[in-house]
Structures are given as C-alpha cells and as structure tokens.
C-alpha cells in the first residue's frame, strides 16, 4: 500500500486568502497602522462630504458653493 500525500492549496500553512492579503500588503509597502490611518482619513472625508451635502440648503441661492462652481472635480473648495 503506497502512502500519497495531497499537496493542494489547502494543506499549506496559510489559506489562499491570507496569502493573497499578505502579498497585497507587502506590495503596498505600508504598515498596518499606516493603512488603518489612511482608511480612517478616507472615512472622515466621506462623512464631512455627507455633512456638507446635508446642510447645503442653508447657503444662499447664488453662492458659488451651492451652485458647485467653487468645487473641483474631487470635491475640494477652490479659493
């Protein structure tokens, strides 16, 4: 009786998803803490954009901020 071992993708020390995630993290060159802070900044910017949109009705009708002419394509205010 011969004993053959299966050497498929699930027998390794890491699952395929962990290996892909660690490869992606290594390719970006950022630490977990840096990626966390970047994600936090992105979330806060989205929240600020939502807050501004909720209160835009309070601006005067002819203001450039309300008409959108004072904003760039990425949503930043032009000064």
C-alpha positions as CSV (number, residue, x, y, z in Angstrom):
1,X,0.0,0.0,0.0
2,X,1.5,3.4,-1.0
3,X,1.0,6.5,1.0
4,X,0.5,9.5,-1.2
5,X,0.0,12.9,0.4
6,X,-2.1,15.6,-1.1
7,X,-0.3,18.9,-1.7
8,X,-3.2,21.0,-2.7
9,X,-3.7,24.7,-1.8
10,X,-5.5,23.9,1.5
11,X,-2.7,21.9,3.0
12,X,-0.2,24.8,3.3
13,X,0.4,26.8,6.5
14,X,-1.7,29.7,5.2
15,X,-5.0,29.7,3.4
16,X,-5.1,31.2,-0.1
17,X,-6.9,34.3,1.2
18,X,-4.3,35.0,3.9
19,X,-1.5,34.5,1.4
20,X,-3.1,36.9,-1.1
21,X,-3.8,39.5,1.6
22,X,-0.2,39.4,2.9
23,X,1.1,39.6,-0.6
24,X,-1.1,42.7,-1.3
25,X,0.1,44.3,2.0
26,X,3.7,43.7,1.2
27,X,3.3,45.1,-2.3
28,X,1.8,48.3,-1.0
29,X,4.8,48.9,1.3
30,X,2.6,50.4,4.1
31,X,2.3,49.1,7.6
32,X,-1.0,48.0,9.1
33,X,-1.1,51.2,11.2
34,X,-0.5,53.4,8.1
35,X,-3.2,51.6,6.2
36,X,-5.6,52.0,9.2
37,X,-4.9,55.7,9.4
38,X,-5.5,56.1,5.6
39,X,-8.8,54.3,5.9
40,X,-9.7,56.5,8.8
41,X,-9.0,59.7,6.9
42,X,-11.0,58.4,3.9
43,X,-14.0,57.6,6.1
44,X,-13.8,61.0,7.8
45,X,-13.6,62.8,4.4
46,X,-16.7,60.9,3.2
47,X,-18.5,61.8,6.5
48,X,-17.6,65.5,6.0
49,X,-18.8,65.5,2.5
50,X,-22.2,64.0,3.6
51,X,-22.5,66.6,6.3
52,X,-21.8,69.4,3.9
53,X,-24.4,68.0,1.5
54,X,-27.0,67.8,4.2
55,X,-26.6,71.5,5.1
56,X,-26.0,72.9,1.6
57,X,-29.7,74.0,1.6
58,X,-28.8,76.7,4.2
59,X,-26.5,78.5,1.8
60,X,-27.8,81.5,-0.3
61,X,-29.1,80.5,-3.7
62,X,-26.4,82.5,-5.7
63,X,-23.4,81.3,-3.7
64,X,-20.7,79.5,-5.7
65,X,-20.6,76.8,-3.1
66,X,-24.2,75.9,-3.6
67,X,-24.1,76.1,-7.4
68,X,-21.0,73.9,-7.4
69,X,-18.7,76.2,-9.3
70,X,-16.4,76.7,-6.3
71,X,-15.6,73.0,-6.1
72,X,-13.1,70.9,-8.0
73,X,-13.8,67.5,-9.5
74,X,-12.7,65.8,-6.3
75,X,-15.0,67.9,-4.1
76,X,-12.4,70.3,-2.7
77,X,-13.3,74.0,-2.3
78,X,-11.4,76.4,-4.7
79,X,-10.1,79.5,-3.0
